[in-house]
Amino acid sequence: MRHHPSTETPLGRELAARHVHVEGKDGESYVLRPIAPSDAQSLIRGYDAMTAEAKWFRMLNVLPHLSPETASRFCTPDPQREFCIVVEGRGPLNGEILGGARIAGEPDDKSAEFSVSLRPEAQGLGLARKALEMALAEALCVGLRWAWGLIAHHN
């Protein structure tokens, strides 16, 4: 992947302008947008809200807390090979990241790994799936042809 999706594709521009809305199963409208460096503290709070099992599913490792450095790294994707689309919160979680989908391109520029995570308060609303669908659509726009992810059987 050689292009930064948030600025070089029509979908990427719509995401960056916060013009992409999806409806959750609760009937509410949620904004999808690219992750930003300013999201680091929200990412830490969202990760802390996850169960130990959900953290393991996301990291495939025991990581009880995200350090500010790790959160900053996640919020600053390498524009040459990855991007992350997040779901903005509403109501009591207004301004927080509810979750999102990350695409990390492989060196062949044709394939990528995907990952998805979501705060427990937003589970069951279909938002993770919609974020992943949008991320996969953007991956196609930048020339990726297939994506893979590791998903635990009971997740």
Secondary structure by P-SEA (a helix, b strand, c coil): cccccccccaaaaaaaaccbbbbccccbbbbbbcccccaaaaaaaaaaaccaaaaaaacccccccccaaaaaaaaccccccbbbbbbbbccccccccccbbbbbbccccccbbbbbbbcccccccaaaaaaaaaaaaaaaaacccbbbbbbcccc
